[in-house]
Amino acid sequence: MSEEDLRLNVEKALDEIRPFLQSDGGDISLLSIEDGTLVKVQLQGACVGCSVNQMTLKSGVEMTIKKYAPQIEQVINIEA
């Protein structure tokens, strides 16, 4: 998978999960993909101070991204 295809697949995954985050007053944006295995995102809005954001990141965001791009090993949130 090319770097561009990987980015597109990760964006598709984020588009799938974004409505759930937005319904709780939050959002997510892709910051970067490093070494083809690490995705850096930034949770925004209500997701920033949410006590379950790590669970959301692992069980929701990371799982969805891996569905579209299985080579991704880890997704981390970079706080503003």
Biopython code that builds the backbone (N, CA, C, O; Angstrom):
import numpy as np
from Bio.PDB.StructureBuilder import StructureBuilder

atoms = [
    (1, "MET", "N", (0.858, -1.189, 0.000)),
    (1, "MET", "CA", (0.000, 0.000, 0.000)),
    (1, "MET", "C", (0.897, 1.243, 0.000)),
    (1, "MET", "O", (1.799, 1.364, 0.828)),
    (2, "SER", "N", (0.646, 2.150, -0.919)),
    (2, "SER", "CA", (1.457, 3.363, -0.994)),
    (2, "SER", "C", (1.141, 4.290, 0.186)),
    (2, "SER", "O", (0.133, 4.132, 0.875)),
    (3, "GLU", "N", (2.026, 5.250, 0.389)),
    (3, "GLU", "CA", (1.821, 6.212, 1.477)),
    (3, "GLU", "C", (0.502, 6.974, 1.300)),
    (3, "GLU", "O", (-0.220, 7.223, 2.265)),
    (4, "GLU", "N", (0.207, 7.334, 0.059)),
    (4, "GLU", "CA", (-1.029, 8.060, -0.236)),
    (4, "GLU", "C", (-2.258, 7.186, 0.026)),
    (4, "GLU", "O", (-3.244, 7.652, 0.597)),
    (5, "ASP", "N", (-2.195, 5.909, -0.397)),
    (5, "ASP", "CA", (-3.304, 4.982, -0.142)),
    (5, "ASP", "C", (-3.511, 4.781, 1.359)),
    (5, "ASP", "O", (-4.643, 4.717, 1.837)),
    (6, "LEU", "N", (-2.412, 4.684, 2.088)),
    (6, "LEU", "CA", (-2.492, 4.508, 3.534)),
    (6, "LEU", "C", (-3.183, 5.705, 4.172)),
    (6, "LEU", "O", (-4.066, 5.543, 5.014)),
    (7, "ARG", "N", (-2.778, 6.909, 3.767)),
    (7, "ARG", "CA", (-3.398, 8.126, 4.303)),
    (7, "ARG", "C", (-4.893, 8.162, 3.977)),
    (7, "ARG", "O", (-5.712, 8.503, 4.831)),
    (8, "LEU", "N", (-5.240, 7.811, 2.745)),
    (8, "LEU", "CA", (-6.655, 7.799, 2.354)),
    (8, "LEU", "C", (-7.454, 6.795, 3.175)),
    (8, "LEU", "O", (-8.581, 7.080, 3.581)),
    (9, "ASN", "N", (-6.878, 5.622, 3.422)),
    (9, "ASN", "CA", (-7.567, 4.603, 4.213)),
    (9, "ASN", "C", (-7.743, 5.048, 5.661)),
    (9, "ASN", "O", (-8.790, 4.809, 6.264)),
    (10, "VAL", "N", (-6.728, 5.691, 6.217)),
    (10, "VAL", "CA", (-6.831, 6.194, 7.589)),
    (10, "VAL", "C", (-7.905, 7.284, 7.657)),
    (10, "VAL", "O", (-8.684, 7.331, 8.608)),
    (11, "GLU", "N", (-7.945, 8.157, 6.649)),
    (11, "GLU", "CA", (-8.972, 9.202, 6.613)),
    (11, "GLU", "C", (-10.372, 8.590, 6.508)),
    (11, "GLU", "O", (-11.315, 9.083, 7.127)),
    (12, "LYS", "N", (-10.508, 7.507, 5.716)),
    (12, "LYS", "CA", (-11.799, 6.823, 5.619)),
    (12, "LYS", "C", (-12.232, 6.291, 6.979)),
    (12, "LYS", "O", (-13.401, 6.392, 7.351)),
    (13, "ALA", "N", (-11.284, 5.726, 7.713)),
    (13, "ALA", "CA", (-11.577, 5.204, 9.048)),
    (13, "ALA", "C", (-12.020, 6.333, 9.976)),
    (13, "ALA", "O", (-12.971, 6.176, 10.743)),
    (14, "LEU", "N", (-11.333, 7.465, 9.905)),
    (14, "LEU", "CA", (-11.695, 8.605, 10.755)),
    (14, "LEU", "C", (-13.068, 9.145, 10.367)),
    (14, "LEU", "O", (-13.847, 9.558, 11.226)),
    (15, "ASP", "N", (-13.358, 9.137, 9.064)),
    (15, "ASP", "CA", (-14.683, 9.579, 8.611)),
    (15, "ASP", "C", (-15.783, 8.676, 9.153)),
    (15, "ASP", "O", (-16.898, 9.128, 9.412)),
    (16, "GLU", "N", (-15.458, 7.390, 9.325)),
    (16, "GLU", "CA", (-16.451, 6.443, 9.850)),
    (16, "GLU", "C", (-16.726, 6.700, 11.334)),
    (16, "GLU", "O", (-17.866, 6.587, 11.784)),
    (17, "ILE", "N", (-15.689, 7.041, 12.087)),
    (17, "ILE", "CA", (-15.859, 7.203, 13.538)),
    (17, "ILE", "C", (-16.228, 8.633, 13.937)),
    (17, "ILE", "O", (-16.766, 8.860, 15.021)),
    (18, "ARG", "N", (-15.938, 9.588, 13.063)),
    (18, "ARG", "CA", (-16.170, 11.003, 13.372)),
    (18, "ARG", "C", (-17.603, 11.323, 13.825)),
    (18, "ARG", "O", (-17.766, 12.071, 14.789)),
    (19, "PRO", "N", (-18.652, 10.786, 13.169)),
    (19, "PRO", "CA", (-20.022, 11.115, 13.619)),
    (19, "PRO", "C", (-20.295, 10.743, 15.076)),
    (19, "PRO", "O", (-21.045, 11.434, 15.766)),
    (20, "PHE", "N", (-19.685, 9.649, 15.544)),
    (20, "PHE", "CA", (-19.869, 9.244, 16.935)),
    (20, "PHE", "C", (-19.215, 10.248, 17.885)),
    (20, "PHE", "O", (-19.769, 10.578, 18.933)),
    (21, "LEU", "N", (-18.032, 10.727, 17.504)),
    (21, "LEU", "CA", (-17.340, 11.721, 18.325)),
    (21, "LEU", "C", (-18.090, 13.049, 18.301)),
    (21, "LEU", "O", (-18.229, 13.711, 19.329)),
    (22, "GLN", "N", (-18.570, 13.432, 17.118)),
    (22, "GLN", "CA", (-19.282, 14.699, 16.986)),
    (22, "GLN", "C", (-20.598, 14.697, 17.746)),
    (22, "GLN", "O", (-21.043, 15.739, 18.228)),
    (23, "SER", "N", (-21.224, 13.530, 17.855)),
    (23, "SER", "CA", (-22.495, 13.462, 18.591)),
    (23, "SER", "C", (-22.284, 13.735, 20.083)),
    (23, "SER", "O", (-23.223, 14.088, 20.796)),
    (24, "ASP", "N", (-21.042, 13.568, 20.544)),
    (24, "ASP", "CA", (-20.709, 13.881, 21.937)),
    (24, "ASP", "C", (-19.993, 15.222, 22.068)),
    (24, "ASP", "O", (-19.454, 15.542, 23.127)),
    (25, "GLY", "N", (-19.989, 16.007, 20.989)),
    (25, "GLY", "CA", (-19.373, 17.333, 21.036)),
    (25, "GLY", "C", (-17.879, 17.336, 20.780)),
    (25, "GLY", "O", (-17.196, 18.310, 21.096)),
    (26, "GLY", "N", (-17.367, 16.257, 20.212)),
    (26, "GLY", "CA", (-15.929, 16.177, 19.950)),
    (26, "GLY", "C", (-15.639, 16.009, 18.474)),
    (26, "GLY", "O", (-16.531, 16.095, 17.630)),
    (27, "ASP", "N", (-14.368, 15.768, 18.180)),
    (27, "ASP", "CA", (-13.931, 15.523, 16.806)),
    (27, "ASP", "C", (-12.530, 14.931, 16.866)),
    (27, "ASP", "O", (-11.946, 14.781, 17.940)),
    (28, "ILE", "N", (-12.010, 14.603, 15.705)),
    (28, "ILE", "CA", (-10.665, 14.032, 15.624)),
    (28, "ILE", "C", (-10.038, 14.488, 14.322)),
    (28, "ILE", "O", (-10.723, 14.630, 13.309)),
    (29, "SER", "N", (-8.731, 14.718, 14.351)),
    (29, "SER", "CA", (-8.031, 15.059, 13.110)),
    (29, "SER", "C", (-6.744, 14.251, 13.029)),
    (29, "SER", "O", (-6.111, 13.952, 14.042)),
    (30, "LEU", "N", (-6.376, 13.906, 11.807)),
    (30, "LEU", "CA", (-5.147, 13.163, 11.543)),
    (30, "LEU", "C", (-3.987, 14.145, 11.517)),
    (30, "LEU", "O", (-4.009, 15.123, 10.770)),
    (31, "LEU", "N", (-2.969, 13.881, 12.339)),
    (31, "LEU", "CA", (-1.782, 14.732, 12.347)),
    (31, "LEU", "C", (-0.700, 14.165, 11.434)),
    (31, "LEU", "O", (-0.135, 14.880, 10.607)),
    (32, "SER", "N", (-0.414, 12.859, 11.593)),
    (32, "SER", "CA", (0.629, 12.262, 10.764)),
    (32, "SER", "C", (0.564, 10.737, 10.836)),
    (32, "SER", "O", (-0.069, 10.155, 11.717)),
    (33, "ILE", "N", (1.243, 10.120, 9.876)),
    (33, "ILE", "CA", (1.458, 8.679, 9.876)),
    (33, "ILE", "C", (2.962, 8.494, 9.788)),
    (33, "ILE", "O", (3.596, 8.971, 8.846)),
    (34, "GLU", "N", (3.536, 7.804, 10.766)),
    (34, "GLU", "CA", (4.988, 7.652, 10.812)),
    (34, "GLU", "C", (5.389, 6.205, 10.594)),
    (34, "GLU", "O", (4.814, 5.294, 11.190)),
    (35, "ASP", "N", (6.371, 6.002, 9.745)),
    (35, "ASP", "CA", (6.920, 4.677, 9.437)),
    (35, "ASP", "C", (5.865, 3.688, 8.945)),
    (35, "ASP", "O", (6.087, 2.478, 8.984)),
    (36, "GLY", "N", (4.723, 4.191, 8.485)),
    (36, "GLY", "CA", (3.678, 3.322, 7.979)),
    (36, "GLY", "C", (3.001, 2.469, 9.032)),
    (36, "GLY", "O", (2.193, 1.601, 8.699)),
    (37, "THR", "N", (3.321, 2.705, 10.318)),
    (37, "THR", "CA", (2.752, 1.865, 11.381)),
    (37, "THR", "C", (2.168, 2.653, 12.542)),
    (37, "THR", "O", (1.396, 2.103, 13.328)),
    (38, "LEU", "N", (2.519, 3.926, 12.668)),
    (38, "LEU", "CA", (2.086, 4.736, 13.809)),
    (38, "LEU", "C", (1.254, 5.916, 13.318)),
    (38, "LEU", "O", (1.710, 6.714, 12.499)),
    (39, "VAL", "N", (0.041, 6.015, 13.824)),
    (39, "VAL", "CA", (-0.844, 7.120, 13.459)),
    (39, "VAL", "C", (-0.940, 8.073, 14.639)),
    (39, "VAL", "O", (-1.200, 7.660, 15.770)),
    (40, "LYS", "N", (-0.726, 9.361, 14.359)),
    (40, "LYS", "CA", (-0.882, 10.394, 15.380)),
    (40, "LYS", "C", (-2.132, 11.199, 15.055)),
    (40, "LYS", "O", (-2.281, 11.740, 13.960)),
    (41, "VAL", "N", (-3.015, 11.261, 16.028)),
    (41, "VAL", "CA", (-4.265, 11.997, 15.866)),
    (41, "VAL", "C", (-4.371, 13.027, 16.981)),
    (41, "VAL", "O", (-3.608, 13.008, 17.947)),
    (42, "GLN", "N", (-5.336, 13.925, 16.823)),
    (42, "GLN", "CA", (-5.628, 14.873, 17.887)),
    (42, "GLN", "C", (-7.127, 14.866, 18.140)),
    (42, "GLN", "O", (-7.924, 15.211, 17.268)),
    (43, "LEU", "N", (-7.491, 14.466, 19.347)),
    (43, "LEU", "CA", (-8.884, 14.540, 19.759)),
    (43, "LEU", "C", (-9.202, 15.994, 20.046)),
    (43, "LEU", "O", (-8.363, 16.726, 20.571)),
    (44, "GLN", "N", (-10.418, 16.418, 19.702)),
    (44, "GLN", "CA", (-10.778, 17.827, 19.827)),
    (44, "GLN", "C", (-12.113, 17.985, 20.524)),
    (44, "GLN", "O", (-12.861, 17.022, 20.690)),
    (45, "GLY", "N", (-12.403, 19.205, 20.929)),
    (45, "GLY", "CA", (-13.685, 19.521, 21.549)),
    (45, "GLY", "C", (-13.880, 18.775, 22.858)),
    (45, "GLY", "O", (-12.966, 18.703, 23.680)),
    (46, "ALA", "N", (-15.066, 18.221, 23.051)),
    (46, "ALA", "CA", (-15.403, 17.533, 24.294)),
    (46, "ALA", "C", (-14.522, 16.307, 24.525)),
    (46, "ALA", "O", (-14.384, 15.854, 25.661)),
    (47, "CYS", "N", (-13.926, 15.766, 23.468)),
    (47, "CYS", "CA", (-13.081, 14.575, 23.614)),
    (47, "CYS", "C", (-11.803, 14.873, 24.398)),
    (47, "CYS", "O", (-11.214, 13.966, 24.986)),
    (48, "VAL", "N", (-11.372, 16.131, 24.411)),
    (48, "VAL", "CA", (-10.117, 16.482, 25.066)),
    (48, "VAL", "C", (-10.168, 16.198, 26.564)),
    (48, "VAL", "O", (-9.254, 15.577, 27.106)),
    (49, "GLY", "N", (-11.219, 16.643, 27.232)),
    (49, "GLY", "CA", (-11.296, 16.462, 28.671)),
    (49, "GLY", "C", (-12.076, 15.238, 29.109)),
    (49, "GLY", "O", (-12.303, 15.032, 30.301)),
    (50, "CYS", "N", (-12.484, 14.430, 28.152)),
    (50, "CYS", "CA", (-13.331, 13.279, 28.469)),
    (50, "CYS", "C", (-12.527, 12.195, 29.173)),
    (50, "CYS", "O", (-11.418, 11.857, 28.759)),
    (51, "SER", "N", (-13.101, 11.660, 30.238)),
    (51, "SER", "CA", (-12.389, 10.647, 31.023)),
    (51, "SER", "C", (-12.262, 9.312, 30.295)),
    (51, "SER", "O", (-11.431, 8.485, 30.670)),
    (52, "VAL", "N", (-13.063, 9.090, 29.270)),
    (52, "VAL", "CA", (-12.985, 7.814, 28.543)),
    (52, "VAL", "C", (-12.266, 7.958, 27.204)),
    (52, "VAL", "O", (-12.362, 7.066, 26.361)),
    (53, "ASN", "N", (-11.545, 9.066, 26.989)),
    (53, "ASN", "CA", (-10.932, 9.271, 25.675)),
    (53, "ASN", "C", (-9.868, 8.227, 25.342)),
    (53, "ASN", "O", (-9.683, 7.911, 24.167)),
    (54, "GLN", "N", (-9.166, 7.685, 26.332)),
    (54, "GLN", "CA", (-8.180, 6.633, 26.022)),
    (54, "GLN", "C", (-8.877, 5.354, 25.579)),
    (54, "GLN", "O", (-8.394, 4.654, 24.689)),
    (55, "MET", "N", (-10.009, 5.051, 26.200)),
    (55, "MET", "CA", (-10.780, 3.884, 25.789)),
    (55, "MET", "C", (-11.338, 4.111, 24.377)),
    (55, "MET", "O", (-11.317, 3.205, 23.543)),
    (56, "THR", "N", (-11.830, 5.313, 24.121)),
    (56, "THR", "CA", (-12.334, 5.650, 22.790)),
    (56, "THR", "C", (-11.225, 5.508, 21.763)),
    (56, "THR", "O", (-11.439, 4.981, 20.671)),
    (57, "LEU", "N", (-10.039, 5.982, 22.119)),
    (57, "LEU", "CA", (-8.905, 5.936, 21.202)),
    (57, "LEU", "C", (-8.544, 4.496, 20.865)),
    (57, "LEU", "O", (-8.341, 4.164, 19.697)),
    (58, "LYS", "N", (-8.463, 3.643, 21.871)),
    (58, "LYS", "CA", (-8.041, 2.251, 21.643)),
    (58, "LYS", "C", (-9.152, 1.402, 21.036)),
    (58, "LYS", "O", (-8.942, 0.750, 20.013)),
    (59, "SER", "N", (-10.322, 1.401, 21.648)),
    (59, "SER", "CA", (-11.354, 0.472, 21.202)),
    (59, "SER", "C", (-12.120, 0.991, 20.001)),
    (59, "SER", "O", (-12.636, 0.200, 19.211)),
    (60, "GLY", "N", (-12.203, 2.284, 19.851)),
    (60, "GLY", "CA", (-12.944, 2.844, 18.722)),
    (60, "GLY", "C", (-12.056, 3.238, 17.567)),
    (60, "GLY", "O", (-12.132, 2.658, 16.484)),
    (61, "VAL", "N", (-11.216, 4.222, 17.802)),
    (61, "VAL", "CA", (-10.396, 4.794, 16.724)),
    (61, "VAL", "C", (-9.368, 3.793, 16.203)),
    (61, "VAL", "O", (-9.296, 3.547, 14.998)),
    (62, "GLU", "N", (-8.579, 3.218, 17.096)),
    (62, "GLU", "CA", (-7.515, 2.313, 16.650)),
    (62, "GLU", "C", (-8.095, 1.083, 15.948)),
    (62, "GLU", "O", (-7.577, 0.651, 14.919)),
    (63, "MET", "N", (-9.157, 0.528, 16.498)),
    (63, "MET", "CA", (-9.778, -0.651, 15.901)),
    (63, "MET", "C", (-10.313, -0.340, 14.499)),
    (63, "MET", "O", (-10.156, -1.145, 13.581)),
    (64, "THR", "N", (-10.942, 0.825, 14.340)),
    (64, "THR", "CA", (-11.488, 1.211, 13.044)),
    (64, "THR", "C", (-10.375, 1.458, 12.036)),
    (64, "THR", "O", (-10.480, 1.043, 10.882)),
    (65, "ILE", "N", (-9.314, 2.128, 12.460)),
    (65, "ILE", "CA", (-8.183, 2.385, 11.558)),
    (65, "ILE", "C", (-7.560, 1.063, 11.112)),
    (65, "ILE", "O", (-7.233, 0.898, 9.936)),
    (66, "LYS", "N", (-7.396, 0.127, 12.038)),
    (66, "LYS", "CA", (-6.789, -1.167, 11.683)),
    (66, "LYS", "C", (-7.663, -1.957, 10.713)),
    (66, "LYS", "O", (-7.154, -2.768, 9.939)),
    (67, "LYS", "N", (-8.971, -1.724, 10.752)),
    (67, "LYS", "CA", (-9.872, -2.380, 9.804)),
    (67, "LYS", "C", (-9.562, -1.912, 8.376)),
    (67, "LYS", "O", (-9.603, -2.705, 7.436)),
    (68, "TYR", "N", (-9.257, -0.638, 8.226)),
    (68, "TYR", "CA", (-8.957, -0.060, 6.906)),
    (68, "TYR", "C", (-7.484, -0.201, 6.526)),
    (68, "TYR", "O", (-7.145, -0.296, 5.347)),
    (69, "ALA", "N", (-6.614, -0.213, 7.534)),
    (69, "ALA", "CA", (-5.172, -0.264, 7.293)),
    (69, "ALA", "C", (-4.531, -1.201, 8.324)),
    (69, "ALA", "O", (-4.026, -0.747, 9.351)),
    (70, "PRO", "N", (-4.555, -2.507, 8.045)),
    (70, "PRO", "CA", (-4.089, -3.499, 9.024)),
    (70, "PRO", "C", (-2.629, -3.354, 9.452)),
    (70, "PRO", "O", (-2.245, -3.848, 10.512)),
    (71, "GLN", "N", (-1.817, -2.682, 8.641)),
    (71, "GLN", "CA", (-0.404, -2.551, 9.005)),
    (71, "GLN", "C", (-0.171, -1.539, 10.128)),
    (71, "GLN", "O", (0.925, -1.477, 10.686)),
    (72, "ILE", "N", (-1.187, -0.749, 10.461)),
    (72, "ILE", "CA", (-1.046, 0.209, 11.559)),
    (72, "ILE", "C", (-0.962, -0.558, 12.874)),
    (72, "ILE", "O", (-1.807, -1.402, 13.172)),
    (73, "GLU", "N", (0.068, -0.250, 13.650)),
    (73, "GLU", "CA", (0.302, -0.958, 14.908)),
    (73, "GLU", "C", (-0.206, -0.169, 16.116)),
    (73, "GLU", "O", (-0.610, -0.747, 17.125)),
    (74, "GLN", "N", (-0.178, 1.158, 15.996)),
    (74, "GLN", "CA", (-0.548, 1.964, 17.155)),
    (74, "GLN", "C", (-1.136, 3.302, 16.718)),
    (74, "GLN", "O", (-0.735, 3.879, 15.707)),
    (75, "VAL", "N", (-2.097, 3.778, 17.506)),
    (75, "VAL", "CA", (-2.681, 5.099, 17.296)),
    (75, "VAL", "C", (-2.513, 5.858, 18.606)),
    (75, "VAL", "O", (-2.913, 5.377, 19.666)),
    (76, "ILE", "N", (-1.918, 7.051, 18.527)),
    (76, "ILE", "CA", (-1.744, 7.847, 19.734)),
    (76, "ILE", "C", (-2.343, 9.227, 19.555)),
    (76, "ILE", "O", (-2.389, 9.775, 18.454)),
    (77, "ASN", "N", (-2.798, 9.767, 20.663)),
    (77, "ASN", "CA", (-3.386, 11.110, 20.683)),
    (77, "ASN", "C", (-2.306, 12.105, 21.089)),
    (77, "ASN", "O", (-1.634, 11.921, 22.104)),
    (78, "ILE", "N", (-2.143, 13.150, 20.301)),
    (78, "ILE", "CA", (-1.225, 14.241, 20.631)),
    (78, "ILE", "C", (-2.065, 15.412, 21.142)),
    (78, "ILE", "O", (-2.869, 15.983, 20.406)),
    (79, "GLU", "N", (-1.865, 15.755, 22.403)),
    (79, "GLU", "CA", (-2.679, 16.840, 22.968)),
    (79, "GLU", "C", (-2.154, 18.187, 22.505)),
    (79, "GLU", "O", (-0.950, 18.373, 22.325)),
    (80, "ALA", "N", (-3.066, 19.111, 22.318)),
    (80, "ALA", "CA", (-2.713, 20.450, 21.825)),
    (80, "ALA", "C", (-1.897, 21.214, 22.858)),
    (80, "ALA", "O", (-1.511, 22.358, 22.616)),
]
sb = StructureBuilder()
sb.init_structure("model")
sb.init_model(0)
sb.init_chain("A")
sb.init_seg("    ")
for serial, (resi, resn, name, xyz) in enumerate(atoms, 1):
    if name == "N":
        sb.init_residue(resn, " ", resi, " ")
    sb.init_atom(name, np.array(xyz, "f"), 0.0, 1.0, " ", f" {name:<3s}", serial, name[0])
structure = sb.get_structure()
